[in-house]
Amino acid sequence: MIARTTFHSEEATNRRQSVLLAVIVLIVLAALGFAIGYGVSGSLDTAYVVVLGAVFLSLLLTAGSYFGGDSLVLSTSHAHEVTAQQAPQLFDVVQEMAIAGNVPMPRVYIIDDTAPNAFATGRDPKHASVAITSGLLQKLDREELQGVIGHEMSHVRNYDIRFTLLVAVLVGSIALLADFFIRFTFFGGGPRRGGNRDGGAGVLQLILFVVAIVLAILAPIFARLVQLAVSRQREYLADASSVELTRNPAGLERALAKIASDQEVLEAANRATQHLYIVNPIKKVEARAHGLFSTHPPIVDRINRLRELTGDPPLDPGAIRQLRGLD
């Protein structure tokens, strides 16, 4: 007997895991700021100031990305806005999914590229956009298109577009703070002891300075790994939510298999935007894919989770061999 899950349980699990991962990144940022502040100055007051400064930097970066990030993503992806007259079927499907998700109709963009893929961006459901490649419209049938648009509208409805932005900014802040401290240390910066400090406090300061160096090296890598884990959890969540909107897991299942197995290269995608797409647009066979961490869950795993929602058996070994290694 195959265990069957529901999209409600999938959504709840992935939301909890995503929030936990975001909290971990925030803790890493605060710990790095505290270790740097106390390790350099030996003062708790300075340590707290550095922590607050790191948080303030994150807020500034967030504000810039919040108001201009979507325009930059759409521009670098060479997406152009279309009307209902230019793409009637696409508009119909987007409108259906917007009504099903009880969110405002987003702006619709098309990327002129034969590789099938899609992404959503924006800061909230009232300021959201979905971008679909021309290849997606050509190669998917209506049910598969509904699955993809349901997935992207779920990103909008679940505030993934804002949540992943926040995590990305926190990760960027950690990288900036770590880089600044490493440069400071490299050019002769070190612990500064006050005249009235006792031996115990001096030892603690030295220990935290060493901890700060270790964190400055490892924290950006760890934070990046957590960011990728957040991205993967939000993809699982959007898959489950798409099933809730379409009531048809088979459409999304077929769409994921088609997009992943398509050999076309999406030229407009890059390392900064690859996590936005429904399927990683950078193929493993491409030179630009070398050294990349995984931004998406394995296609086989995503499809098997969808099959669990309907109680269907997992993919057979032949199908797994065809799909494995594509994402």
TIMAR-947021 format. One line per 10 residues: their letters; for each residue x, y, z of C-alpha. Coordinates in Angstrom, 2 decimals. Layout:
A) X:Y:Z; ...;
! end
This chain:
MIARTTFHSE) 0.00:0.00:0.00; 1.50:3.36:-1.06; 1.48:6.11:1.56; -0.46:9.10:0.32; 0.18:12.67:1.37; -1.92:15.78:0.74; -0.93:19.15:-0.65; -1.95:20.70:2.69; 0.59:18.61:4.60; 3.22:19.28:1.92;
EATNRRQSVL) 2.61:23.04:2.16; 2.77:23.06:5.97; 6.00:21.04:6.06; 7.79:23.13:3.47; 6.69:26.43:5.03; 8.07:25.35:8.41; 11.35:24.21:6.90; 11.72:27.40:4.84; 11.17:29.69:7.85; 13.61:27.64:9.93;
LAVIVLIVLA) 16.28:27.94:7.23; 15.76:31.72:6.99; 16.12:32.05:10.78; 19.38:30.07:10.59; 20.78:32.54:8.03; 19.80:35.47:10.26; 21.51:33.82:13.25; 24.67:33.27:11.19; 24.68:36.96:10.21; 24.26:38.05:13.84;
ALGFAIGYGV) 26.91:35.60:15.09; 29.41:36.77:12.49; 28.76:40.43:13.35; 29.11:39.78:17.09; 32.33:37.76:16.71; 33.89:40.45:14.51; 32.82:43.31:16.80; 34.00:41.72:20.04; 37.05:40.04:18.50; 38.41:43.34:17.16;
SGSLDTAYVV) 37.45:45.69:20.00; 36.96:43.50:23.07; 33.83:45.54:23.82; 30.27:44.24:24.05; 28.96:47.65:23.02; 31.00:47.56:19.81; 29.88:43.99:19.14; 26.24:45.03:19.39; 26.90:48.01:17.10; 28.41:45.72:14.44;
VLGAVFLSLL) 25.41:43.38:14.67; 23.02:46.30:14.27; 25.13:47.64:11.40; 24.94:44.29:9.60; 21.16:44.21:10.03; 20.90:47.81:8.80; 22.98:46.89:5.73; 20.58:44.04:5.06; 17.64:46.42:5.30; 19.23:48.82:2.80;
LTAGSYFGGD) 19.92:46.02:0.34; 16.42:44.68:0.85; 14.87:48.07:0.10; 16.80:48.36:-3.16; 15.88:44.84:-4.26; 12.29:45.22:-3.05; 11.53:48.15:-5.33; 13.77:47.41:-8.31; 14.74:43.75:-8.27; 11.92:42.48:-10.49;
SLVLSTSHAH) 12.57:45.04:-13.24; 16.24:44.08:-13.26; 15.45:40.35:-13.48; 12.98:40.84:-16.34; 15.40:43.10:-18.19; 18.37:40.73:-17.89; 16.11:37.87:-19.00; 15.14:39.79:-22.17; 11.45:39.44:-21.30; 8.86:41.66:-22.99;
EVTAQQAPQL) 5.32:42.27:-21.75; 2.46:40.93:-23.85; -1.27:41.60:-23.98; -4.27:39.28:-24.08; -4.57:39.91:-27.81; -0.97:38.82:-28.41; -1.13:35.64:-26.30; -4.80:34.74:-25.70; -4.35:31.15:-24.46; -1.55:32.14:-22.09;
FDVVQEMAIA) -3.65:34.99:-20.69; -6.63:32.66:-20.22; -4.54:30.17:-18.24; -2.88:32.86:-16.12; -6.27:34.37:-15.36; -7.68:30.95:-14.42; -4.83:30.34:-11.98; -5.07:33.86:-10.56; -8.77:33.33:-9.84; -8.09:29.88:-8.37;
GNVPMPRVYI) -5.37:31.31:-6.13; -7.41:34.39:-5.22; -4.60:36.75:-6.23; -4.59:39.74:-8.60; -3.83:39.14:-12.27; -0.04:39.52:-12.68; 1.70:41.16:-15.60; 2.59:38.62:-18.28; 5.93:38.50:-20.09; 7.36:36.31:-22.82;
IDDTAPNAFA) 11.02:35.46:-23.33; 11.74:34.75:-26.99; 13.65:31.52:-26.53; 12.88:28.00:-27.73; 13.94:26.41:-24.41; 10.79:25.73:-22.32; 10.82:27.38:-18.90; 9.08:29.99:-16.74; 9.50:32.07:-13.58; 7.63:34.53:-11.35;
TGRDPKHASV) 9.02:37.70:-9.82; 7.86:40.78:-7.93; 7.54:41.92:-4.33; 3.98:40.82:-3.54; 0.83:39.55:-5.32; -0.19:43.12:-6.25; 3.17:43.76:-7.92; 3.90:40.39:-9.52; 4.91:39.25:-12.98; 5.18:35.87:-14.65;
AITSGLLQKL) 7.58:35.26:-17.52; 7.20:32.33:-19.90; 9.49:31.35:-22.75; 8.07:31.03:-26.24; 9.36:27.46:-26.24; 7.13:26.62:-23.29; 4.05:27.77:-25.19; 5.07:25.75:-28.25; 5.99:22.48:-26.53; 3.42:22.10:-23.73;
DREELQGVIG) -0.28:21.29:-24.06; -2.91:23.23:-22.10; -2.93:20.92:-19.06; 0.85:21.07:-18.80; 0.78:24.85:-19.21; -1.79:25.04:-16.39; 0.55:23.04:-14.16; 3.45:25.40:-14.85; 1.39:28.58:-14.42; -0.17:27.10:-11.27;
HEMSHVRNYD) 3.35:26.56:-9.94; 4.37:30.15:-10.73; 1.16:31.63:-9.33; 1.79:29.59:-6.18; 5.15:31.34:-5.83; 3.22:34.61:-5.97; 0.45:33.51:-3.59; 2.88:31.95:-1.10; 5.03:35.12:-1.12; 8.00:33.05:-2.29;
IRFTLLVAVL) 9.04:35.96:-4.50; 9.50:38.09:-1.37; 10.75:35.32:0.91; 13.57:34.19:-1.38; 14.50:37.85:-1.91; 14.90:38.30:1.86; 17.06:35.19:2.18; 19.21:36.25:-0.80; 19.81:39.67:0.77; 20.77:38.10:4.12;
VGSIALLADF) 23.22:35.80:2.34; 24.64:38.76:0.43; 25.05:40.72:3.66; 26.99:37.84:5.21; 29.28:37.72:2.19; 29.89:41.50:2.29; 30.58:41.52:6.03; 32.90:38.52:5.79; 34.78:40.02:2.84; 35.25:43.33:4.67;
FIRFTFFGGG) 36.61:41.59:7.78; 39.01:39.36:5.81; 40.38:42.40:3.99; 40.66:44.28:7.29; 42.63:41.38:8.82; 44.79:40.89:5.72; 45.90:44.53:5.77; 47.05:44.44:9.37; 43.85:44.71:11.41; 43.70:42.74:14.60;
PRRGGNRDGG) 42.43:42.68:18.18; 42.61:46.02:19.99; 42.85:45.71:23.74; 41.86:48.41:26.18; 44.22:49.37:29.02; 42.01:48.15:31.91; 41.24:44.70:30.57; 42.01:41.64:32.68; 43.63:38.47:31.31; 40.39:36.47:31.08;
AGVLQLILFV) 38.67:39.11:28.99; 41.72:39.35:26.73; 41.71:35.60:26.14; 37.99:35.67:25.32; 38.59:38.50:22.87; 41.39:36.56:21.17; 39.22:33.44:20.95; 36.36:35.40:19.38; 38.76:37.02:16.94; 39.86:33.57:15.77;
VAIVLAILAP) 36.20:32.49:15.65; 35.45:35.58:13.54; 38.16:34.61:11.04; 36.81:31.06:10.78; 33.23:32.34:10.41; 34.29:34.89:7.78; 35.65:32.02:5.69; 32.91:29.45:6.29; 29.78:31.54:6.91; 29.27:32.70:3.28;
IFARLVQLAV) 29.56:29.10:2.05; 27.20:27.81:4.72; 24.73:30.65:4.11; 24.77:29.94:0.38; 24.00:26.28:1.04; 21.10:27.30:3.28; 19.84:29.68:0.58; 19.83:26.81:-1.91; 17.99:24.64:0.59; 15.37:27.39:0.96;
SRQREYLADA) 15.04:27.54:-2.83; 14.49:23.78:-3.00; 11.88:23.83:-0.23; 9.96:26.63:-1.96; 9.95:24.60:-5.19; 8.41:21.66:-3.36; 5.86:24.03:-1.83; 4.96:25.56:-5.21; 4.56:22.09:-6.74; 2.11:21.08:-4.01;
SSVELTRNPA) 0.27:24.41:-4.25; -0.02:24.05:-8.03; -1.88:20.78:-7.47; -4.23:22.62:-5.12; -4.98:25.22:-7.83; -5.26:22.92:-10.84; -6.54:19.75:-9.13; -4.45:17.92:-11.72; -1.01:16.60:-10.62; -0.55:14.85:-13.98;
GLERALAKIA) -0.30:18.14:-15.90; 2.57:19.46:-13.78; 4.22:16.03:-13.71; 4.31:15.85:-17.50; 5.45:19.47:-17.76; 8.39:18.93:-15.38; 9.51:15.87:-17.34; 9.26:17.72:-20.68; 11.12:20.82:-19.46; 13.89:18.83:-17.77;
SDQEVLEAAN) 14.46:16.53:-20.75; 14.44:19.32:-23.34; 17.93:19.85:-24.79; 17.50:23.51:-25.76; 19.76:25.98:-23.91; 18.09:29.02:-22.32; 20.61:31.72:-23.20; 19.00:34.46:-21.10; 19.41:32.55:-17.83; 22.44:33.05:-15.60;
RATQHLYIVN) 23.67:32.07:-12.15; 21.91:35.01:-10.53; 18.49:34.13:-11.97; 18.59:30.34:-12.33; 16.88:29.74:-8.97; 13.78:31.63:-10.16; 12.86:29.20:-12.94; 10.53:26.23:-12.46; 13.34:23.91:-13.64; 17.02:24.82:-13.46;
PIKKVEARAH) 17.68:26.35:-16.91; 21.44:25.74:-16.75; 22.11:22.23:-17.99; 24.88:20.14:-16.47; 26.48:19.76:-19.90; 27.01:23.53:-20.20; 30.36:25.06:-19.28; 28.66:27.69:-17.11; 27.19:24.92:-14.92; 30.58:23.85:-13.58;
GLFSTHPPIV) 30.86:24.13:-9.82; 27.26:25.08:-9.25; 25.34:23.92:-6.22; 21.84:22.59:-6.83; 19.20:25.32:-6.87; 16.31:22.90:-7.49; 15.23:19.55:-6.07; 15.87:16.53:-8.33; 13.20:16.17:-11.00; 12.67:12.52:-10.11;
DRINRLRELT) 12.00:13.47:-6.49; 9.58:16.26:-7.49; 7.64:13.98:-9.81; 7.47:11.17:-7.24; 6.11:13.62:-4.66; 3.39:14.62:-7.10; 2.58:10.96:-7.67; 2.26:10.45:-3.92; -0.50:13.07:-3.85; -2.66:10.83:-6.04;
GDPPLDPGAI) -1.49:7.54:-4.57; 0.28:6.55:-7.80; 3.41:4.38:-7.63; 6.84:6.04:-7.99; 8.46:6.30:-11.40; 9.68:3.00:-12.80; 13.45:2.41:-13.19; 13.35:3.12:-16.92; 11.78:6.57:-16.43; 14.21:7.33:-13.61;
RQLRGLD) 17.19:6.51:-15.83; 15.89:8.89:-18.49; 15.38:11.79:-16.08; 18.28:11.30:-13.67; 21.13:13.71:-14.19; 19.11:16.21:-16.20; 18.65:18.68:-13.33;
! end
